[in-house]
Amino acid sequence: MVRILETVVCSAKPGSEARLERLLSSRVEFRNRQEDCVRSWYAKSSDDDYLFIFQTIFTDRDSMKLISESSQKKLDTSDGGVQSCLIGPPLVGIFDIGEEIFTSI
């Protein structure tokens, strides 16, 4: 079974790192509560205080779309969204990953 991995790499505006980290954390918590989210997490770069990665594994593309839209609707309207904290547009990649990746660890 193929899962979907969404990867977002983004850079915070100077002075916005802590706020961006809080916003990413709330999105991770929201996504991890959704049934069709396998796992979501974020990390801060070990050598660049402004660089973050935000990743989520979804059961399928439809789930990715629904969960992302729901997150935007519920969180962005209340906290303003992550865009205001970014220095520019994020780099976003969507990848198909096989189930064997979960059993080879």
FENTACOR-V167005 format. One record per residue. N is the residue number from 1. PSI is psi in whole degrees, 0 to 359 (* if undefined). BURIAL is b if it has 9 or more other C-alpha atoms within 8 Angstrom, else e. Layout:
{{N	PSI	BURIAL} {N	PSI	BURIAL}}
This chain:
{{1	132	e} {2	134	b} {3	167	b} {4	126	b} {5	120	b} {6	129	b} {7	127	b} {8	124	b} {9	127	b} {10	158	b} {11	130	b} {12	148	b} {13	143	b} {14	132	e} {15	352	e} {16	6	b} {17	313	b} {18	318	e} {19	315	e} {20	319	b} {21	319	e} {22	318	e} {23	317	b} {24	319	b} {25	318	b} {26	326	e} {27	324	b} {28	312	b} {29	315	b} {30	309	b} {31	319	b} {32	341	b} {33	350	e} {34	139	e} {35	319	e} {36	16	e} {37	118	b} {38	313	b} {39	144	b} {40	146	b} {41	167	b} {42	162	b} {43	151	e} {44	140	b} {45	144	b} {46	347	e} {47	11	e} {48	108	e} {49	343	e} {50	348	b} {51	130	b} {52	152	b} {53	139	b} {54	119	b} {55	147	b} {56	138	b} {57	124	b} {58	158	b} {59	327	b} {60	175	b} {61	322	e} {62	318	e} {63	319	b} {64	313	b} {65	312	e} {66	315	e} {67	319	b} {68	316	e} {69	318	e} {70	319	e} {71	315	b} {72	315	b} {73	317	e} {74	320	e} {75	314	b} {76	325	b} {77	333	b} {78	330	e} {79	2	e} {80	349	e} {81	168	b} {82	339	b} {83	324	e} {84	342	e} {85	354	b} {86	146	b} {87	339	e} {88	186	e} {89	143	e} {90	158	b} {91	121	e} {92	133	e} {93	142	e} {94	126	e} {95	142	e} {96	128	e} {97	139	b} {98	159	e} {99	336	b} {100	338	e} {101	332	e} {102	337	e} {103	351	e} {104	3	e} {105	*	e}}
